[in-house]
Amino acid sequence: MESPEGKGIARRTWDRYASAVNRSPMSPYLQQVLKPYGATAAADMVGFWVVWHLEGGFEGLLELGMSRATIYRKVKRFRQITGTHPDEFTMPGVTLDVGEYLRQKR
């Protein structure tokens, strides 16, 4: 069903996955307290990863106006969360078309 959030495709897919593997050792209270921070960190890291690749990595982010310290901090956090550098990380199901992005950017 269409809604302000979309058609619900991603939600249904996630619900099927979560119901299959949801065996969390954390108490329901801890899940409730920590979940918003996890979602925020994940969204921030996905956005960082996308911009990193579309803008050409470190130098591209500098050109966008991001400070060196912020870039280093985000790379460090990305490594902590994913275990790899944004250049080496691949996200299953996500393909970036940098050429198309650059054509549309002009």
Secondary structure, DSSP 8 states (H G I E B T S, - for coil): --BTTBSSHHHHHHHHHHHHH----S-HHHHHHHHHHHHHHHHHHHHHHHHHHHHTHHHHHHHHT--HHHHHHHHHHHHHHHSS-TTT---TT----HHHHHHHH-
